[in-house]
Amino acid sequence: RFGLEAPISEVKSRIGIATGRVYLGSLGHPKAHWYTAVGPSVNLAWRLLERGTRDQDCILVCPRTYELTRNQLRADRIQLDYSDASPEPGIAYQVRSFLDT
């Protein structure tokens, strides 16, 4: 219907979550602008999203997010290999399930 040739059941989502400071603001011209977030945490969340597997639903969280939420979820530690000289942590956690609270 919207140009998608695969059944909706085959569409998978990837989510990257990073905890930290972000800078919010409106960008663009007064007649054509948008509200956005920028900063190191936004960049890290994007990198995590990009590292997620494309053939299944996937949530990756940064080490700081994991430390804040580890009593509420089960996750596997994974090693990340950045091809550039990124200062970001080389580990992340892939969420497997959420615990009942």
Biopython code that builds the backbone (N, CA, C, O; Angstrom):
import numpy as np
from Bio.PDB.StructureBuilder import StructureBuilder

atoms = [
    (1, "ARG", "N", (0.815, -1.198, 0.000)),
    (1, "ARG", "CA", (0.000, 0.000, 0.000)),
    (1, "ARG", "C", (0.855, 1.257, 0.000)),
    (1, "ARG", "O", (0.493, 2.246, -0.637)),
    (2, "PHE", "N", (1.968, 1.238, 0.692)),
    (2, "PHE", "CA", (2.849, 2.405, 0.760)),
    (2, "PHE", "C", (4.178, 2.123, 0.081)),
    (2, "PHE", "O", (5.191, 2.726, 0.437)),
    (3, "GLY", "N", (4.193, 1.225, -0.881)),
    (3, "GLY", "CA", (5.422, 0.896, -1.565)),
    (3, "GLY", "C", (6.202, -0.235, -0.907)),
    (3, "GLY", "O", (7.283, -0.595, -1.373)),
    (4, "LEU", "N", (5.667, -0.794, 0.164)),
    (4, "LEU", "CA", (6.326, -1.889, 0.861)),
    (4, "LEU", "C", (5.903, -3.203, 0.224)),
    (4, "LEU", "O", (4.715, -3.520, 0.178)),
    (5, "GLU", "N", (6.867, -3.962, -0.264)),
    (5, "GLU", "CA", (6.545, -5.204, -0.948)),
    (5, "GLU", "C", (6.463, -6.394, 0.000)),
    (5, "GLU", "O", (5.868, -7.412, -0.354)),
    (6, "ALA", "N", (7.038, -6.297, 1.185)),
    (6, "ALA", "CA", (7.013, -7.395, 2.150)),
    (6, "ALA", "C", (5.796, -7.254, 3.058)),
    (6, "ALA", "O", (5.330, -6.140, 3.297)),
    (7, "PRO", "N", (5.274, -8.375, 3.568)),
    (7, "PRO", "CA", (4.186, -8.283, 4.547)),
    (7, "PRO", "C", (4.662, -7.543, 5.797)),
    (7, "PRO", "O", (5.833, -7.633, 6.165)),
    (8, "ILE", "N", (3.773, -6.826, 6.437)),
    (8, "ILE", "CA", (4.141, -6.032, 7.609)),
    (8, "ILE", "C", (4.745, -6.912, 8.706)),
    (8, "ILE", "O", (5.555, -6.431, 9.498)),
    (9, "SER", "N", (4.371, -8.176, 8.765)),
    (9, "SER", "CA", (4.930, -9.084, 9.776)),
    (9, "SER", "C", (6.421, -9.322, 9.573)),
    (9, "SER", "O", (7.105, -9.771, 10.493)),
    (10, "GLU", "N", (6.937, -9.024, 8.371)),
    (10, "GLU", "CA", (8.358, -9.206, 8.096)),
    (10, "GLU", "C", (9.182, -7.943, 8.323)),
    (10, "GLU", "O", (10.406, -7.971, 8.188)),
    (11, "VAL", "N", (8.526, -6.837, 8.665)),
    (11, "VAL", "CA", (9.240, -5.596, 8.934)),
    (11, "VAL", "C", (9.781, -5.657, 10.358)),
    (11, "VAL", "O", (9.032, -5.922, 11.298)),
    (12, "LYS", "N", (11.057, -5.417, 10.516)),
    (12, "LYS", "CA", (11.715, -5.502, 11.820)),
    (12, "LYS", "C", (12.146, -4.109, 12.278)),
    (12, "LYS", "O", (12.416, -3.235, 11.454)),
    (13, "SER", "N", (12.207, -3.910, 13.582)),
    (13, "SER", "CA", (12.612, -2.608, 14.114)),
    (13, "SER", "C", (13.933, -2.734, 14.862)),
    (13, "SER", "O", (14.237, -3.766, 15.461)),
    (14, "ARG", "N", (14.704, -1.660, 14.809)),
    (14, "ARG", "CA", (15.951, -1.563, 15.559)),
    (14, "ARG", "C", (15.880, -0.293, 16.391)),
    (14, "ARG", "O", (15.481, 0.762, 15.897)),
    (15, "ILE", "N", (16.268, -0.400, 17.655)),
    (15, "ILE", "CA", (16.216, 0.741, 18.565)),
    (15, "ILE", "C", (17.566, 0.861, 19.258)),
    (15, "ILE", "O", (18.097, -0.130, 19.759)),
    (16, "GLY", "N", (18.123, 2.063, 19.290)),
    (16, "GLY", "CA", (19.343, 2.353, 20.033)),
    (16, "GLY", "C", (19.010, 3.350, 21.131)),
    (16, "GLY", "O", (18.403, 4.387, 20.866)),
    (17, "ILE", "N", (19.402, 3.043, 22.363)),
    (17, "ILE", "CA", (19.104, 3.915, 23.504)),
    (17, "ILE", "C", (20.406, 4.256, 24.214)),
    (17, "ILE", "O", (21.177, 3.372, 24.587)),
    (18, "ALA", "N", (20.638, 5.557, 24.394)),
    (18, "ALA", "CA", (21.826, 6.035, 25.113)),
    (18, "ALA", "C", (21.388, 7.069, 26.137)),
    (18, "ALA", "O", (20.530, 7.906, 25.861)),
    (19, "THR", "N", (21.978, 7.004, 27.305)),
    (19, "THR", "CA", (21.674, 7.949, 28.380)),
    (19, "THR", "C", (22.754, 9.016, 28.413)),
    (19, "THR", "O", (23.945, 8.710, 28.344)),
    (20, "GLY", "N", (22.335, 10.267, 28.519)),
    (20, "GLY", "CA", (23.299, 11.353, 28.594)),
    (20, "GLY", "C", (22.689, 12.674, 28.207)),
    (20, "GLY", "O", (21.486, 12.778, 27.965)),
    (21, "ARG", "N", (23.526, 13.674, 28.154)),
    (21, "ARG", "CA", (23.102, 15.034, 27.847)),
    (21, "ARG", "C", (22.786, 15.193, 26.363)),
    (21, "ARG", "O", (23.519, 14.708, 25.502)),
    (22, "VAL", "N", (21.688, 15.878, 26.085)),
    (22, "VAL", "CA", (21.342, 16.222, 24.707)),
    (22, "VAL", "C", (21.031, 17.717, 24.659)),
    (22, "VAL", "O", (20.722, 18.340, 25.675)),
    (23, "TYR", "N", (21.117, 18.260, 23.479)),
    (23, "TYR", "CA", (20.806, 19.666, 23.262)),
    (23, "TYR", "C", (19.610, 19.728, 22.325)),
    (23, "TYR", "O", (19.647, 19.195, 21.216)),
    (24, "LEU", "N", (18.559, 20.380, 22.780)),
    (24, "LEU", "CA", (17.311, 20.465, 22.026)),
    (24, "LEU", "C", (17.151, 21.846, 21.438)),
    (24, "LEU", "O", (17.547, 22.843, 22.041)),
    (25, "GLY", "N", (16.565, 21.896, 20.257)),
    (25, "GLY", "CA", (16.331, 23.206, 19.669)),
    (25, "GLY", "C", (15.613, 23.103, 18.345)),
    (25, "GLY", "O", (15.395, 22.019, 17.804)),
    (26, "SER", "N", (15.260, 24.245, 17.852)),
    (26, "SER", "CA", (14.580, 24.350, 16.575)),
    (26, "SER", "C", (15.601, 24.754, 15.520)),
    (26, "SER", "O", (16.357, 25.705, 15.716)),
    (27, "LEU", "N", (15.625, 24.036, 14.409)),
    (27, "LEU", "CA", (16.569, 24.311, 13.328)),
    (27, "LEU", "C", (15.809, 24.695, 12.071)),
    (27, "LEU", "O", (14.672, 24.273, 11.859)),
    (28, "GLY", "N", (16.453, 25.495, 11.251)),
    (28, "GLY", "CA", (15.880, 25.834, 9.968)),
    (28, "GLY", "C", (15.386, 27.268, 9.903)),
    (28, "GLY", "O", (15.680, 28.082, 10.779)),
    (29, "HIS", "N", (14.648, 27.559, 8.876)),
    (29, "HIS", "CA", (14.067, 28.874, 8.609)),
    (29, "HIS", "C", (12.750, 29.006, 9.380)),
    (29, "HIS", "O", (12.065, 28.002, 9.581)),
    (30, "PRO", "N", (12.377, 30.206, 9.814)),
    (30, "PRO", "CA", (11.113, 30.361, 10.550)),
    (30, "PRO", "C", (9.893, 29.787, 9.821)),
    (30, "PRO", "O", (8.928, 29.385, 10.471)),
    (31, "LYS", "N", (9.919, 29.742, 8.502)),
    (31, "LYS", "CA", (8.782, 29.191, 7.759)),
    (31, "LYS", "C", (8.912, 27.688, 7.507)),
    (31, "LYS", "O", (7.930, 27.035, 7.153)),
    (32, "ALA", "N", (10.083, 27.147, 7.680)),
    (32, "ALA", "CA", (10.314, 25.714, 7.466)),
    (32, "ALA", "C", (11.362, 25.246, 8.462)),
    (32, "ALA", "O", (12.547, 25.167, 8.139)),
    (33, "HIS", "N", (10.917, 24.936, 9.676)),
    (33, "HIS", "CA", (11.873, 24.510, 10.700)),
    (33, "HIS", "C", (11.380, 23.234, 11.379)),
    (33, "HIS", "O", (10.222, 22.846, 11.224)),
    (34, "TRP", "N", (12.259, 22.594, 12.124)),
    (34, "TRP", "CA", (11.915, 21.381, 12.835)),
    (34, "TRP", "C", (12.630, 21.382, 14.171)),
    (34, "TRP", "O", (13.676, 22.010, 14.338)),
    (35, "TYR", "N", (12.053, 20.673, 15.108)),
    (35, "TYR", "CA", (12.606, 20.528, 16.451)),
    (35, "TYR", "C", (13.478, 19.283, 16.458)),
    (35, "TYR", "O", (13.065, 18.234, 15.963)),
    (36, "THR", "N", (14.668, 19.386, 17.009)),
    (36, "THR", "CA", (15.585, 18.245, 16.959)),
    (36, "THR", "C", (16.446, 18.174, 18.219)),
    (36, "THR", "O", (16.497, 19.109, 19.018)),
    (37, "ALA", "N", (17.112, 17.045, 18.369)),
    (37, "ALA", "CA", (18.060, 16.828, 19.460)),
    (37, "ALA", "C", (19.410, 16.494, 18.843)),
    (37, "ALA", "O", (19.483, 15.758, 17.860)),
    (38, "VAL", "N", (20.485, 17.039, 19.424)),
    (38, "VAL", "CA", (21.837, 16.751, 18.970)),
    (38, "VAL", "C", (22.726, 16.527, 20.187)),
    (38, "VAL", "O", (22.348, 16.866, 21.308)),
    (39, "GLY", "N", (23.879, 15.969, 19.971)),
    (39, "GLY", "CA", (24.840, 15.772, 21.051)),
    (39, "GLY", "C", (25.399, 14.366, 21.061)),
    (39, "GLY", "O", (24.959, 13.511, 20.292)),
    (40, "PRO", "N", (26.362, 14.126, 21.926)),
    (40, "PRO", "CA", (27.036, 12.822, 21.972)),
    (40, "PRO", "C", (26.086, 11.651, 22.243)),
    (40, "PRO", "O", (26.265, 10.576, 21.671)),
    (41, "SER", "N", (25.097, 11.836, 23.089)),
    (41, "SER", "CA", (24.172, 10.742, 23.384)),
    (41, "SER", "C", (23.307, 10.394, 22.181)),
    (41, "SER", "O", (22.993, 9.226, 21.954)),
    (42, "VAL", "N", (22.928, 11.398, 21.420)),
    (42, "VAL", "CA", (22.149, 11.163, 20.202)),
    (42, "VAL", "C", (23.009, 10.396, 19.198)),
    (42, "VAL", "O", (22.532, 9.461, 18.556)),
    (43, "ASN", "N", (24.263, 10.789, 19.064)),
    (43, "ASN", "CA", (25.180, 10.101, 18.152)),
    (43, "ASN", "C", (25.372, 8.643, 18.555)),
    (43, "ASN", "O", (25.370, 7.751, 17.706)),
    (44, "LEU", "N", (25.540, 8.406, 19.857)),
    (44, "LEU", "CA", (25.728, 7.039, 20.334)),
    (44, "LEU", "C", (24.471, 6.208, 20.098)),
    (44, "LEU", "O", (24.567, 5.059, 19.668)),
    (45, "ALA", "N", (23.312, 6.761, 20.368)),
    (45, "ALA", "CA", (22.057, 6.028, 20.117)),
    (45, "ALA", "C", (21.951, 5.645, 18.642)),
    (45, "ALA", "O", (21.533, 4.534, 18.316)),
    (46, "TRP", "N", (22.324, 6.550, 17.762)),
    (46, "TRP", "CA", (22.288, 6.253, 16.328)),
    (46, "TRP", "C", (23.269, 5.125, 15.975)),
    (46, "TRP", "O", (22.933, 4.226, 15.203)),
    (47, "ARG", "N", (24.470, 5.177, 16.539)),
    (47, "ARG", "CA", (25.453, 4.124, 16.259)),
    (47, "ARG", "C", (24.952, 2.768, 16.753)),
    (47, "ARG", "O", (25.150, 1.751, 16.088)),
    (48, "LEU", "N", (24.305, 2.752, 17.915)),
    (48, "LEU", "CA", (23.749, 1.502, 18.439)),
    (48, "LEU", "C", (22.653, 0.984, 17.507)),
    (48, "LEU", "O", (22.607, -0.206, 17.194)),
    (49, "LEU", "N", (21.786, 1.869, 17.074)),
    (49, "LEU", "CA", (20.722, 1.492, 16.152)),
    (49, "LEU", "C", (21.313, 0.871, 14.888)),
    (49, "LEU", "O", (20.829, -0.155, 14.410)),
    (50, "GLU", "N", (22.347, 1.487, 14.358)),
    (50, "GLU", "CA", (22.984, 0.988, 13.146)),
    (50, "GLU", "C", (23.627, -0.385, 13.335)),
    (50, "GLU", "O", (23.717, -1.156, 12.379)),
    (51, "ARG", "N", (24.077, -0.704, 14.554)),
    (51, "ARG", "CA", (24.726, -1.992, 14.825)),
    (51, "ARG", "C", (23.709, -3.109, 15.062)),
    (51, "ARG", "O", (24.080, -4.283, 15.095)),
    (52, "GLY", "N", (22.456, -2.766, 15.223)),
    (52, "GLY", "CA", (21.419, -3.765, 15.466)),
    (52, "GLY", "C", (21.238, -4.701, 14.285)),
    (52, "GLY", "O", (21.434, -4.316, 13.132)),
    (53, "THR", "N", (20.864, -5.927, 14.588)),
    (53, "THR", "CA", (20.641, -6.896, 13.513)),
    (53, "THR", "C", (19.403, -6.506, 12.720)),
    (53, "THR", "O", (18.420, -6.023, 13.282)),
    (54, "ARG", "N", (19.459, -6.716, 11.425)),
    (54, "ARG", "CA", (18.373, -6.300, 10.543)),
    (54, "ARG", "C", (17.340, -7.396, 10.303)),
    (54, "ARG", "O", (16.289, -7.128, 9.719)),
    (55, "ASP", "N", (17.613, -8.611, 10.735)),
    (55, "ASP", "CA", (16.685, -9.696, 10.459)),
    (55, "ASP", "C", (15.781, -10.052, 11.639)),
    (55, "ASP", "O", (15.038, -11.031, 11.576)),
    (56, "GLN", "N", (15.840, -9.261, 12.719)),
    (56, "GLN", "CA", (14.957, -9.469, 13.866)),
    (56, "GLN", "C", (14.803, -8.153, 14.621)),
    (56, "GLN", "O", (15.610, -7.239, 14.454)),
    (57, "ASP", "N", (13.770, -8.058, 15.448)),
    (57, "ASP", "CA", (13.622, -6.874, 16.283)),
    (57, "ASP", "C", (14.808, -6.805, 17.235)),
    (57, "ASP", "O", (15.254, -7.832, 17.746)),
    (58, "CYS", "N", (15.320, -5.607, 17.476)),
    (58, "CYS", "CA", (16.555, -5.481, 18.232)),
    (58, "CYS", "C", (16.562, -4.167, 19.024)),
    (58, "CYS", "O", (16.258, -3.105, 18.479)),
    (59, "ILE", "N", (16.910, -4.249, 20.311)),
    (59, "ILE", "CA", (17.103, -3.067, 21.149)),
    (59, "ILE", "C", (18.520, -3.145, 21.708)),
    (59, "ILE", "O", (18.869, -4.107, 22.391)),
    (60, "LEU", "N", (19.335, -2.134, 21.419)),
    (60, "LEU", "CA", (20.684, -2.043, 21.975)),
    (60, "LEU", "C", (20.746, -0.833, 22.884)),
    (60, "LEU", "O", (20.255, 0.240, 22.532)),
    (61, "VAL", "N", (21.353, -0.999, 24.064)),
    (61, "VAL", "CA", (21.495, 0.100, 25.010)),
    (61, "VAL", "C", (22.965, 0.287, 25.347)),
    (61, "VAL", "O", (23.753, -0.658, 25.301)),
    (62, "CYS", "N", (23.324, 1.521, 25.685)),
    (62, "CYS", "CA", (24.705, 1.823, 26.061)),
    (62, "CYS", "C", (24.973, 1.336, 27.488)),
    (62, "CYS", "O", (24.027, 1.041, 28.218)),
    (63, "PRO", "N", (26.237, 1.247, 27.898)),
    (63, "PRO", "CA", (26.567, 0.781, 29.242)),
    (63, "PRO", "C", (25.901, 1.598, 30.355)),
    (63, "PRO", "O", (25.461, 1.033, 31.357)),
    (64, "ARG", "N", (25.825, 2.902, 30.188)),
    (64, "ARG", "CA", (25.211, 3.734, 31.229)),
    (64, "ARG", "C", (23.713, 3.437, 31.364)),
    (64, "ARG", "O", (23.197, 3.353, 32.478)),
    (65, "THR", "N", (23.027, 3.279, 30.253)),
    (65, "THR", "CA", (21.610, 2.929, 30.295)),
    (65, "THR", "C", (21.423, 1.566, 30.936)),
    (65, "THR", "O", (20.502, 1.365, 31.728)),
    (66, "TYR", "N", (22.300, 0.629, 30.594)),
    (66, "TYR", "CA", (22.208, -0.702, 31.178)),
    (66, "TYR", "C", (22.366, -0.645, 32.698)),
    (66, "TYR", "O", (21.601, -1.286, 33.419)),
    (67, "GLU", "N", (23.332, 0.103, 33.188)),
    (67, "GLU", "CA", (23.536, 0.204, 34.634)),
    (67, "GLU", "C", (22.308, 0.767, 35.338)),
    (67, "GLU", "O", (21.990, 0.355, 36.454)),
    (68, "LEU", "N", (21.622, 1.699, 34.698)),
    (68, "LEU", "CA", (20.430, 2.304, 35.297)),
    (68, "LEU", "C", (19.201, 1.401, 35.243)),
    (68, "LEU", "O", (18.260, 1.592, 36.014)),
    (69, "THR", "N", (19.198, 0.421, 34.341)),
    (69, "THR", "CA", (18.000, -0.395, 34.128)),
    (69, "THR", "C", (18.217, -1.893, 34.310)),
    (69, "THR", "O", (17.307, -2.678, 34.046)),
    (70, "ARG", "N", (19.385, -2.299, 34.749)),
    (70, "ARG", "CA", (19.705, -3.729, 34.763)),
    (70, "ARG", "C", (18.809, -4.565, 35.673)),
    (70, "ARG", "O", (18.742, -5.782, 35.501)),
    (71, "ASN", "N", (18.129, -3.963, 36.620)),
    (71, "ASN", "CA", (17.187, -4.699, 37.463)),
    (71, "ASN", "C", (15.826, -4.854, 36.800)),
    (71, "ASN", "O", (14.931, -5.492, 37.356)),
    (72, "GLN", "N", (15.666, -4.281, 35.625)),
    (72, "GLN", "CA", (14.380, -4.313, 34.940)),
    (72, "GLN", "C", (14.417, -5.052, 33.612)),
    (72, "GLN", "O", (13.395, -5.168, 32.936)),
    (73, "LEU", "N", (15.594, -5.554, 33.232)),
    (73, "LEU", "CA", (15.684, -6.251, 31.950)),
    (73, "LEU", "C", (16.767, -7.303, 31.972)),
    (73, "LEU", "O", (17.634, -7.312, 32.846)),
    (74, "ARG", "N", (16.702, -8.187, 30.996)),
    (74, "ARG", "CA", (17.773, -9.159, 30.752)),
    (74, "ARG", "C", (18.433, -8.753, 29.443)),
    (74, "ARG", "O", (17.759, -8.464, 28.454)),
    (75, "ALA", "N", (19.753, -8.735, 29.454)),
    (75, "ALA", "CA", (20.478, -8.303, 28.257)),
    (75, "ALA", "C", (21.795, -9.044, 28.146)),
    (75, "ALA", "O", (22.374, -9.483, 29.140)),
    (76, "ASP", "N", (22.253, -9.171, 26.912)),
    (76, "ASP", "CA", (23.548, -9.781, 26.633)),
    (76, "ASP", "C", (24.552, -8.694, 26.294)),
    (76, "ASP", "O", (24.264, -7.782, 25.519)),
    (77, "ARG", "N", (25.733, -8.801, 26.885)),
    (77, "ARG", "CA", (26.807, -7.854, 26.568)),
    (77, "ARG", "C", (27.377, -8.215, 25.206)),
    (77, "ARG", "O", (27.628, -9.385, 24.917)),
    (78, "ILE", "N", (27.579, -7.209, 24.379)),
    (78, "ILE", "CA", (28.169, -7.443, 23.063)),
    (78, "ILE", "C", (29.320, -6.467, 22.856)),
    (78, "ILE", "O", (29.322, -5.358, 23.390)),
    (79, "GLN", "N", (30.276, -6.895, 22.086)),
    (79, "GLN", "CA", (31.434, -6.063, 21.753)),
    (79, "GLN", "C", (31.154, -5.340, 20.449)),
    (79, "GLN", "O", (30.700, -5.952, 19.482)),
    (80, "LEU", "N", (31.421, -4.044, 20.416)),
    (80, "LEU", "CA", (31.234, -3.252, 19.204)),
    (80, "LEU", "C", (32.591, -2.910, 18.620)),
    (80, "LEU", "O", (33.525, -2.573, 19.347)),
    (81, "ASP", "N", (32.692, -2.997, 17.323)),
    (81, "ASP", "CA", (33.926, -2.657, 16.633)),
    (81, "ASP", "C", (33.631, -1.491, 15.707)),
    (81, "ASP", "O", (33.031, -1.670, 14.647)),
    (82, "TYR", "N", (34.049, -0.302, 16.104)),
    (82, "TYR", "CA", (33.844, 0.878, 15.274)),
    (82, "TYR", "C", (34.973, 0.974, 14.267)),
    (82, "TYR", "O", (36.141, 0.799, 14.616)),
    (83, "SER", "N", (34.629, 1.254, 13.014)),
    (83, "SER", "CA", (35.653, 1.342, 11.969)),
    (83, "SER", "C", (36.407, 2.663, 12.009)),
    (83, "SER", "O", (37.479, 2.786, 11.417)),
    (84, "ASP", "N", (35.847, 3.659, 12.709)),
    (84, "ASP", "CA", (36.541, 4.943, 12.828)),
    (84, "ASP", "C", (37.147, 5.064, 14.222)),
    (84, "ASP", "O", (37.063, 4.123, 15.012)),
    (85, "ALA", "N", (37.738, 6.176, 14.528)),
    (85, "ALA", "CA", (38.384, 6.393, 15.824)),
    (85, "ALA", "C", (37.386, 6.994, 16.818)),
    (85, "ALA", "O", (37.664, 8.022, 17.436)),
    (86, "SER", "N", (36.236, 6.356, 16.969)),
    (86, "SER", "CA", (35.181, 6.863, 17.848)),
    (86, "SER", "C", (35.593, 6.784, 19.318)),
    (86, "SER", "O", (36.184, 5.790, 19.741)),
    (87, "PRO", "N", (35.285, 7.826, 20.103)),
    (87, "PRO", "CA", (35.576, 7.788, 21.531)),
    (87, "PRO", "C", (34.490, 7.059, 22.316)),
    (87, "PRO", "O", (34.580, 6.954, 23.539)),
    (88, "GLU", "N", (33.473, 6.558, 21.636)),
    (88, "GLU", "CA", (32.348, 5.921, 22.307)),
    (88, "GLU", "C", (32.733, 4.550, 22.836)),
    (88, "GLU", "O", (33.663, 3.923, 22.328)),
    (89, "PRO", "N", (32.015, 4.078, 23.864)),
    (89, "PRO", "CA", (32.369, 2.782, 24.456)),
    (89, "PRO", "C", (32.269, 1.655, 23.438)),
    (89, "PRO", "O", (31.404, 1.674, 22.563)),
    (90, "GLY", "N", (33.147, 0.687, 23.556)),
    (90, "GLY", "CA", (33.180, -0.430, 22.634)),
    (90, "GLY", "C", (32.286, -1.582, 23.041)),
    (90, "GLY", "O", (32.379, -2.673, 22.480)),
    (91, "ILE", "N", (31.417, -1.345, 24.016)),
    (91, "ILE", "CA", (30.478, -2.389, 24.420)),
    (91, "ILE", "C", (29.066, -1.825, 24.428)),
    (91, "ILE", "O", (28.856, -0.616, 24.530)),
    (92, "ALA", "N", (28.120, -2.723, 24.319)),
    (92, "ALA", "CA", (26.701, -2.375, 24.413)),
    (92, "ALA", "C", (25.995, -3.602, 24.970)),
    (92, "ALA", "O", (26.616, -4.642, 25.186)),
    (93, "TYR", "N", (24.717, -3.476, 25.196)),
    (93, "TYR", "CA", (23.913, -4.573, 25.704)),
    (93, "TYR", "C", (22.696, -4.737, 24.820)),
    (93, "TYR", "O", (21.975, -3.777, 24.547)),
    (94, "GLN", "N", (22.472, -5.983, 24.369)),
    (94, "GLN", "CA", (21.300, -6.266, 23.563)),
    (94, "GLN", "C", (20.217, -6.798, 24.478)),
    (94, "GLN", "O", (20.390, -7.830, 25.126)),
    (95, "VAL", "N", (19.105, -6.094, 24.531)),
    (95, "VAL", "CA", (17.995, -6.451, 25.423)),
    (95, "VAL", "C", (17.332, -7.716, 24.903)),
    (95, "VAL", "O", (16.961, -7.798, 23.733)),
    (96, "ARG", "N", (17.187, -8.695, 25.775)),
    (96, "ARG", "CA", (16.524, -9.960, 25.439)),
    (96, "ARG", "C", (15.090, -10.005, 25.948)),
    (96, "ARG", "O", (14.204, -10.526, 25.272)),
    (97, "SER", "N", (14.860, -9.455, 27.148)),
    (97, "SER", "CA", (13.499, -9.447, 27.703)),
    (97, "SER", "C", (13.431, -8.422, 28.824)),
    (97, "SER", "O", (14.453, -7.965, 29.337)),
    (98, "PHE", "N", (12.216, -8.076, 29.186)),
    (98, "PHE", "CA", (11.977, -7.155, 30.295)),
    (98, "PHE", "C", (11.435, -7.965, 31.467)),
    (98, "PHE", "O", (10.641, -8.887, 31.276)),
    (99, "LEU", "N", (11.862, -7.621, 32.673)),
    (99, "LEU", "CA", (11.436, -8.319, 33.873)),
    (99, "LEU", "C", (10.187, -7.667, 34.444)),
    (99, "LEU", "O", (9.985, -6.462, 34.300)),
    (100, "ASP", "N", (9.360, -8.462, 35.085)),
    (100, "ASP", "CA", (8.177, -7.925, 35.758)),
    (100, "ASP", "C", (8.636, -7.157, 36.983)),
    (100, "ASP", "O", (9.484, -7.625, 37.743)),
    (101, "THR", "N", (8.070, -5.979, 37.167)),
    (101, "THR", "CA", (8.457, -5.164, 38.335)),
    (101, "THR", "C", (7.334, -5.058, 39.319)),
    (101, "THR", "O", (7.482, -4.412, 40.357)),
]
sb = StructureBuilder()
sb.init_structure("model")
sb.init_model(0)
sb.init_chain("A")
sb.init_seg("    ")
for serial, (resi, resn, name, xyz) in enumerate(atoms, 1):
    if name == "N":
        sb.init_residue(resn, " ", resi, " ")
    sb.init_atom(name, np.array(xyz, "f"), 0.0, 1.0, " ", f" {name:<3s}", serial, name[0])
structure = sb.get_structure()
